[in-house]
Amino acid sequence: MPAVNVNIQPEIIRWALSQTQKEKLGDTLMNNIIQWLNGTKTPTFKQIEDFSKKANIPLGYFFLQTPPVEQMELLEYRTVDSIQLVNPSRNLIDTVHEMENIQDWMKDYRQELGFEVLPIVGCMKDVRDAQSIVDRIRKDLELDTTWYEKCRNSREAFGFIRGQLETCGVIVMMNGVVGKNTHRALDINEFRAFTMVDEWAPLVFINAADSNGARLFSLLHEAAHIWLGVDDLYNDRHNRINGVSAVEIMCNAVAGELLVPKSVFLGKWDDDEEDIYAVITELAGYFRCGESVIARKALDCKKITKDIYNKIVQTAIDNYNQMKENREKSGGNYYNTMGSRLDGNFVKALCESISMGRTSYTEAYRLTNTSRKTFSEVAQHFGGMEW
């Protein structure tokens, strides 16, 4: 069958090229793109299909006359300004859209079944005192001051806080890739987490590519956003002290106090210990959090200098980068991974909706990125399937 040439606007090709990393396209496709742009060659339909798949851009976009304007309101709420986020990656865009679909479904489900709005959402909207917000979150999540002592490590601490948030009606999703595509890894340099506030179905998404300690801090940071009633795109990997908004300063302070209560920290800090780094490592183990969180508390309490703080944060990033490759090679149990990605209440709601005839299996598979077999396994994991 002869190749079918197609007429693609150069502006569309340039836009598509700006949406992806050129190394992912391969030399052959890049050479073709150069020739398309200089007018010496016309693309075939098959070549555009290849471009679409490698760039993760919907095929239909290539046949528009002008580049599409994709609205992503969450960009307005990014923690820090970033050139990278002026043009968000397809991975981030597609993840946000996927979470929007889940949130919309959960909101409709709760409204149809007569749920009330969640009292926690925006309940601290006008409060400007971090300790008052901490006290309210502790009350709502039923946390005592030293709740972390019940957990063995930061992974368990994350699971505990996640469970408490889900009990309050917050949807907590987590993934390190787009959907189930392992070739589309999410980049923590682009974002660590985000929150989409809604009074019926607030949703927090955690980038699973992050370290265990960082996930825990992000989860509590995003929880603070829900209590304040403000959306968030958390993209601060370096735990900046300056250049962030008052809301972000507040949410960082709340998360830090929930993880490392100042009164307990001061009681544990040893002013006589000359090896500050050893102290910080020890306290990170006690509080089940990352060393960057301890360093920030130490800085706020004037126990270390800003230079030491910056060094600890950079060391934590370097250590994570070294560990990342080993974690990627280790693999893991498929169903446990699927279970960690999904919110328990969401899965149970889907099962109930299916049994009521409100939702089809096909829709459930689409929303959870599963198949008939994997959905059944995941549903049983959450205790949400009774048929």
LUMNU-961386 format. One record per residue (C-alpha): residue number from 0; residue in three letters; x, z, y. Coordinates in pm, 1 decimal, m for minus. Layout:
N
NUM;Ala;X;Z;Y
...
//
This chain:
387
0;Met;0.0;0.0;0.0
1;Pro;153.2;m101.9;334.4
2;Ala;239.5;165.0;589.9
3;Val;m19.1;220.4;859.7
4;Asn;125.3;250.6;1209.3
5;Val;m48.7;477.8;1456.6
6;Asn;m43.4;499.6;1833.8
7;Ile;59.4;849.9;1940.7
8;Gln;99.6;940.0;2307.0
9;Pro;464.3;1027.9;2392.6
10;Glu;336.9;1334.5;2577.9
11;Ile;182.0;1461.7;2254.5
12;Ile;506.2;1408.5;2063.9
13;Arg;703.5;1597.9;2328.8
14;Trp;449.1;1881.3;2323.5
15;Ala;457.2;1901.5;1942.5
16;Leu;836.3;1904.0;1950.2
17;Ser;828.1;2199.2;2191.4
18;Gln;605.3;2392.8;1949.5
19;Thr;849.5;2415.6;1661.8
20;Gln;1212.4;2478.4;1575.4
21;Lys;1388.1;2143.9;1550.6
22;Glu;1596.4;2248.1;1250.0
23;Lys;1273.5;2283.1;1047.6
24;Leu;1193.3;1915.9;1101.4
25;Gly;1501.2;1777.3;928.4
26;Asp;1741.7;1506.1;1039.5
27;Thr;1531.4;1212.0;919.1
28;Leu;1219.0;1317.5;1105.1
29;Met;1417.7;1409.1;1417.8
30;Asn;1581.3;1065.0;1420.6
31;Asn;1236.8;905.4;1392.5
32;Ile;1102.9;1120.4;1676.6
33;Ile;1389.5;1010.7;1903.3
34;Gln;1307.2;647.4;1830.7
35;Trp;933.8;705.1;1889.2
36;Leu;1009.7;855.2;2228.1
37;Asn;1247.3;578.5;2338.2
38;Gly;1000.2;313.4;2223.7
39;Thr;1218.8;146.9;1959.6
40;Lys;996.2;253.3;1671.5
41;Thr;626.8;326.7;1606.6
42;Pro;528.7;615.7;1377.8
43;Thr;330.7;566.8;1059.0
44;Phe;36.1;784.0;966.3
45;Lys;236.5;935.5;680.6
46;Gln;522.4;1026.7;916.4
47;Ile;279.9;1197.9;1155.3
48;Glu;133.3;1386.5;858.6
49;Asp;485.4;1501.5;773.3
50;Phe;543.2;1607.0;1136.2
51;Ser;212.4;1797.2;1132.4
52;Lys;300.2;1991.4;816.3
53;Lys;654.7;2079.4;921.0
54;Ala;548.8;2183.6;1271.9
55;Asn;236.6;2367.7;1146.1
56;Ile;29.8;2181.4;1404.5
57;Pro;m320.5;2056.4;1314.2
58;Leu;m308.4;1684.3;1239.8
59;Gly;m593.5;1609.9;1478.5
60;Tyr;m390.5;1735.2;1774.9
61;Phe;m155.7;1434.9;1740.3
62;Phe;m436.1;1192.4;1818.0
63;Leu;m537.3;1351.4;2148.1
64;Gln;m459.0;1180.5;2477.9
65;Thr;m312.1;1495.8;2632.9
66;Pro;m171.2;1816.4;2478.5
67;Pro;m437.7;2073.2;2388.1
68;Val;m473.3;2383.9;2600.5
69;Glu;m480.2;2671.1;2353.1
70;Gln;m616.9;2987.5;2505.1
71;Met;m458.7;3307.7;2380.9
72;Glu;m576.1;3587.3;2605.7
73;Leu;m356.7;3836.4;2421.9
74;Leu;m52.6;3688.7;2600.0
75;Glu;m173.4;3859.6;2917.0
76;Tyr;m114.4;4195.1;2749.9
77;Arg;240.3;4146.8;2622.0
78;Thr;452.9;4456.0;2659.8
79;Val;741.8;4282.6;2832.8
80;Asp;771.8;3942.1;2996.4
81;Ser;944.2;3697.3;2768.2
82;Ile;1038.7;3331.8;2795.2
83;Gln;974.4;3314.4;2421.0
84;Leu;613.6;3418.6;2468.8
85;Val;541.7;3176.0;2750.1
86;Asn;516.6;2925.0;2464.7
87;Pro;413.3;3136.3;2164.3
88;Ser;503.9;3007.8;1819.1
89;Arg;249.2;2845.3;1590.3
90;Asn;300.0;3144.1;1361.2
91;Leu;186.3;3390.3;1626.9
92;Ile;m100.4;3166.9;1743.6
93;Asp;m231.3;3117.9;1390.4
94;Thr;m197.5;3489.3;1307.8
95;Val;m393.6;3588.9;1618.0
96;His;m667.2;3337.1;1535.8
97;Glu;m682.5;3466.1;1178.3
98;Met;m723.8;3823.4;1300.2
99;Glu;m989.2;3713.3;1550.0
100;Asn;m1191.3;3569.9;1260.2
101;Ile;m1161.9;3895.8;1068.2
102;Gln;m1257.1;4102.7;1371.3
103;Asp;m1556.9;3880.0;1446.5
104;Trp;m1675.5;3907.9;1086.4
105;Met;m1638.0;4286.7;1081.9
106;Lys;m1812.4;4322.7;1418.1
107;Asp;m2109.4;4113.6;1302.0
108;Tyr;m2125.5;4307.1;975.4
109;Arg;m2131.9;4645.5;1146.8
110;Gln;m2384.6;4534.5;1406.5
111;Glu;m2617.6;4384.0;1144.8
112;Leu;m2607.8;4705.3;941.2
113;Gly;m2685.6;4918.8;1244.8
114;Phe;m2347.7;5082.5;1300.1
115;Glu;m2296.8;5262.0;1629.8
116;Val;m2006.1;5174.5;1857.1
117;Leu;m1691.4;5369.5;1774.5
118;Pro;m1654.6;5669.2;2007.5
119;Ile;m1274.3;5656.1;1999.6
120;Val;m1248.5;5313.2;2168.2
121;Gly;m1161.7;5360.3;2535.6
122;Cys;m1251.5;5729.7;2525.7
123;Met;m932.7;5809.6;2723.8
124;Lys;m962.7;5511.0;2957.2
125;Asp;m924.1;5701.4;3283.8
126;Val;m680.0;5964.5;3157.8
127;Arg;m327.3;5951.5;3296.9
128;Asp;m182.1;6255.7;3120.8
129;Ala;m0.7;6168.4;2798.3
130;Gln;m43.6;6513.0;2644.7
131;Ser;m422.6;6497.2;2687.9
132;Ile;m427.2;6165.1;2502.6
133;Val;m204.3;6308.1;2229.6
134;Asp;m437.7;6605.9;2188.0
135;Arg;m743.6;6381.4;2160.5
136;Ile;m581.8;6150.1;1905.3
137;Arg;m467.2;6448.1;1700.1
138;Lys;m822.9;6580.5;1703.6
139;Asp;m983.6;6248.3;1611.2
140;Leu;m730.9;6171.5;1337.4
141;Glu;m730.6;6532.5;1215.0
142;Leu;m354.3;6567.7;1257.6
143;Asp;m179.0;6899.1;1292.1
144;Thr;139.9;6912.3;1498.2
145;Thr;372.5;6881.9;1198.2
146;Trp;161.4;6638.9;994.4
147;Tyr;474.1;6441.2;901.6
148;Glu;601.0;6725.7;681.1
149;Lys;338.5;6625.0;423.5
150;Cys;507.0;6286.0;384.0
151;Arg;830.1;6210.4;200.8
152;Asn;943.7;5925.9;425.8
153;Ser;836.9;5687.4;701.7
154;Arg;661.1;5458.0;454.2
155;Glu;436.5;5741.9;338.4
156;Ala;385.7;5853.1;697.8
157;Phe;271.3;5502.8;788.0
158;Gly;25.4;5498.8;499.1
159;Phe;m111.7;5838.3;598.9
160;Ile;m169.4;5743.4;964.7
161;Arg;m314.2;5408.7;858.3
162;Gly;m562.4;5588.6;634.9
163;Gln;m666.5;5823.8;914.9
164;Leu;m718.2;5531.6;1152.7
165;Glu;m926.1;5344.5;894.9
166;Thr;m1141.0;5655.0;852.5
167;Cys;m1213.9;5634.5;1225.7
168;Gly;m1318.9;5270.1;1188.1
169;Val;m1000.3;5098.1;1307.3
170;Ile;m911.7;4782.1;1114.3
171;Val;m540.9;4788.7;1028.5
172;Met;m392.6;4463.6;899.3
173;Met;m28.8;4398.3;815.8
174;Asn;166.3;4091.4;714.5
175;Gly;513.6;3947.0;742.2
176;Val;406.6;3584.7;704.6
177;Val;121.1;3365.2;825.5
178;Gly;m161.7;3410.5;574.7
179;Lys;6.0;3376.6;235.8
180;Asn;259.7;3110.7;335.6
181;Thr;600.4;3260.9;259.2
182;His;765.0;2970.7;442.5
183;Arg;610.6;3087.6;771.4
184;Ala;775.3;3423.6;831.8
185;Leu;672.5;3622.7;1139.4
186;Asp;955.5;3696.5;1381.1
187;Ile;986.8;4054.3;1508.3
188;Asn;1187.4;3919.4;1801.3
189;Glu;862.3;3753.6;1910.7
190;Phe;624.4;4042.6;1838.8
191;Arg;608.8;4370.1;1646.2
192;Ala;235.6;4434.5;1655.6
193;Phe;m79.4;4363.4;1851.8
194;Thr;m414.2;4524.5;1920.0
195;Met;m746.8;4361.1;1990.6
196;Val;m982.5;4621.7;2132.8
197;Asp;m1351.0;4605.3;2044.7
198;Glu;m1601.7;4891.8;2046.0
199;Trp;m1738.5;4794.4;1702.6
200;Ala;m1427.0;4667.2;1529.4
201;Pro;m1093.5;4746.6;1697.2
202;Leu;m811.7;4574.8;1511.5
203;Val;m440.9;4652.1;1487.2
204;Phe;m200.9;4402.2;1332.5
205;Ile;144.7;4520.1;1225.7
206;Asn;431.2;4276.0;1170.6
207;Ala;547.0;4371.1;820.3
208;Ala;882.4;4204.5;883.5
209;Asp;975.1;4515.3;1083.7
210;Ser;1145.6;4824.8;941.3
211;Asn;938.8;5112.4;799.3
212;Gly;1019.2;5342.3;1089.6
213;Ala;939.5;5074.3;1346.2
214;Arg;605.4;4996.9;1179.2
215;Leu;509.7;5361.7;1206.5
216;Phe;591.9;5379.1;1576.8
217;Ser;410.2;5050.0;1639.8
218;Leu;100.4;5179.0;1461.1
219;Leu;81.3;5489.7;1678.5
220;His;166.0;5288.7;1990.3
221;Glu;m126.0;5057.4;1915.2
222;Ala;m351.0;5354.6;1837.6
223;Ala;m287.7;5479.6;2189.4
224;His;m401.5;5140.1;2319.0
225;Ile;m731.3;5174.5;2133.5
226;Trp;m795.9;5521.3;2276.1
227;Leu;m714.4;5378.8;2621.3
228;Gly;m926.5;5070.8;2553.8
229;Val;m655.2;4817.4;2645.5
230;Asp;m543.1;4515.8;2438.9
231;Asp;m173.6;4484.9;2359.3
232;Leu;85.4;4237.3;2235.2
233;Tyr;379.2;4461.7;2152.9
234;Asn;697.2;4255.7;2182.0
235;Asp;953.8;4514.1;2290.2
236;Arg;1219.1;4528.2;2020.1
237;His;1475.9;4704.7;2236.9
238;Asn;1255.0;5000.1;2335.2
239;Arg;1300.7;4930.6;2702.7
240;Ile;1296.8;5214.8;2951.7
241;Asn;1250.4;4998.7;3259.9
242;Gly;1050.0;4684.3;3324.7
243;Val;733.8;4784.0;3137.5
244;Ser;390.1;4865.9;3275.0
245;Ala;247.3;5212.4;3330.8
246;Val;16.4;5160.7;3032.6
247;Glu;312.4;5081.0;2807.2
248;Ile;505.7;5382.7;2931.5
249;Met;199.7;5594.2;2850.8
250;Cys;153.1;5446.8;2502.2
251;Asn;522.2;5489.7;2421.2
252;Ala;505.8;5851.1;2536.0
253;Val;194.5;5917.8;2328.4
254;Ala;340.5;5759.1;2015.4
255;Gly;668.6;5945.6;2065.6
256;Glu;493.4;6282.0;2100.6
257;Leu;270.4;6222.3;1798.6
258;Leu;578.0;6140.7;1591.7
259;Val;821.5;6390.5;1743.2
260;Pro;651.4;6681.7;1922.5
261;Lys;874.2;6796.5;2207.8
262;Ser;844.9;7166.4;2123.1
263;Val;948.0;7108.8;1761.6
264;Phe;1224.9;6870.6;1864.6
265;Leu;1380.7;7122.6;2105.8
266;Gly;1370.8;7385.8;1835.0
267;Lys;1553.3;7156.9;1594.6
268;Trp;1810.6;7012.4;1835.0
269;Asp;2157.3;7164.4;1800.4
270;Asp;2339.2;7169.2;2135.9
271;Asp;2654.9;7294.5;1966.8
272;Glu;2686.9;6998.6;1730.5
273;Glu;2951.9;6760.2;1862.6
274;Asp;2842.0;6464.6;1648.6
275;Ile;2527.7;6355.9;1833.0
276;Tyr;2475.0;6060.8;1600.5
277;Ala;2469.6;6290.7;1296.9
278;Val;2209.2;6511.4;1466.3
279;Ile;1989.5;6213.7;1543.5
280;Thr;2014.5;6083.1;1187.7
281;Glu;1922.7;6424.7;1048.1
282;Leu;1624.5;6463.0;1278.4
283;Ala;1502.6;6111.7;1198.5
284;Gly;1486.1;6220.6;836.8
285;Tyr;1296.7;6538.6;921.4
286;Phe;1040.4;6369.5;1145.7
287;Arg;1007.4;6070.8;902.4
288;Cys;1070.7;5821.2;1180.4
289;Gly;1335.3;5582.3;1308.8
290;Glu;1651.6;5694.9;1484.5
291;Ser;1546.7;5504.6;1797.8
292;Val;1243.9;5733.4;1834.2
293;Ile;1462.2;6044.0;1808.7
294;Ala;1707.8;5894.7;2056.6
295;Arg;1426.8;5830.4;2303.6
296;Lys;1302.7;6187.5;2272.5
297;Ala;1659.5;6311.4;2321.0
298;Leu;1697.3;6093.5;2629.9
299;Asp;1367.3;6215.2;2777.2
300;Cys;1475.6;6573.6;2712.2
301;Lys;1813.5;6502.8;2877.8
302;Lys;2009.0;6567.1;2558.8
303;Ile;2185.6;6228.7;2559.3
304;Thr;2283.4;5965.3;2815.1
305;Lys;2121.1;5627.0;2856.6
306;Asp;2438.7;5459.0;2726.5
307;Ile;2420.7;5655.3;2401.9
308;Tyr;2051.7;5576.6;2373.7
309;Asn;2115.1;5202.4;2414.6
310;Lys;2392.0;5215.3;2156.0
311;Ile;2164.8;5386.7;1901.4
312;Val;1888.0;5132.3;1957.3
313;Gln;2129.1;4840.7;1913.1
314;Thr;2277.8;4999.7;1600.4
315;Ala;1927.7;5036.0;1454.7
316;Ile;1862.6;4666.2;1519.3
317;Asp;2195.6;4568.1;1362.1
318;Asn;2126.7;4782.5;1055.5
319;Tyr;1783.1;4626.6;1017.5
320;Asn;1929.6;4276.3;1033.0
321;Gln;2177.1;4365.6;757.4
322;Met;1904.0;4511.1;535.8
323;Lys;1658.6;4227.0;591.6
324;Glu;1820.9;3981.1;352.2
325;Asn;1832.1;4235.5;69.1
326;Arg;1465.8;4322.5;119.9
327;Glu;1369.1;3954.1;110.2
328;Lys;1552.7;3907.4;m220.7
329;Ser;1397.1;4214.1;m384.2
330;Gly;1046.2;4064.9;m405.3
331;Gly;772.2;4307.1;m513.8
332;Asn;438.9;4342.1;m687.3
333;Tyr;204.4;4068.9;m568.5
334;Tyr;m112.4;4278.0;m573.1
335;Asn;53.2;4572.9;m402.2
336;Thr;172.5;4334.5;m131.7
337;Met;m176.3;4188.5;m94.4
338;Gly;m320.4;4539.4;m78.6
339;Ser;m79.7;4639.7;197.0
340;Arg;m180.7;4337.0;405.3
341;Leu;m551.3;4410.7;407.5
342;Asp;m762.4;4685.7;559.2
343;Gly;m944.9;4891.0;295.4
344;Asn;m1271.8;4916.0;488.0
345;Phe;m1267.6;4542.4;550.1
346;Val;m1233.4;4463.2;178.8
347;Lys;m1508.3;4710.7;85.6
348;Ala;m1735.3;4564.3;353.5
349;Leu;m1675.7;4214.4;214.2
350;Cys;m1766.7;4332.6;m136.7
351;Glu;m2083.0;4498.4;m11.8
352;Ser;m2177.5;4192.1;190.8
353;Ile;m2127.3;3969.2;m113.9
354;Ser;m2350.3;4193.7;m326.1
355;Met;m2617.2;4180.6;m52.8
356;Gly;m2601.7;3800.5;m42.2
357;Arg;m2481.4;3795.8;318.5
358;Thr;m2133.7;3655.2;245.6
359;Ser;m2023.4;3393.0;m6.4
360;Tyr;m1725.1;3429.9;m233.3
361;Thr;m1572.0;3125.9;m64.3
362;Glu;m1589.4;3297.8;275.3
363;Ala;m1436.6;3614.8;129.5
364;Tyr;m1149.4;3417.8;m21.9
365;Arg;m1088.7;3243.4;311.1
366;Leu;m1087.3;3565.8;513.0
367;Thr;m850.5;3743.2;273.4
368;Asn;m625.8;3448.1;177.8
369;Thr;m708.0;3504.7;m188.2
370;Ser;m852.9;3317.2;m483.0
371;Arg;m1122.3;3422.1;m730.2
372;Lys;m868.8;3607.7;m945.6
373;Thr;m664.9;3764.8;m669.4
374;Phe;m971.3;3874.0;m468.6
375;Ser;m1107.3;4055.0;m774.4
376;Glu;m776.7;4236.7;m823.8
377;Val;m745.8;4329.2;m456.4
378;Ala;m1107.2;4446.8;m440.6
379;Gln;m1054.1;4672.0;m741.3
380;His;m738.4;4804.9;m577.8
381;Phe;m953.9;4931.1;m290.0
382;Gly;m1240.3;5041.6;m514.9
383;Gly;m1470.8;4793.3;m348.4
384;Met;m1605.6;4587.7;m638.7
385;Glu;m1885.6;4712.7;m858.6
386;Trp;m1996.6;4400.0;m1040.7
//
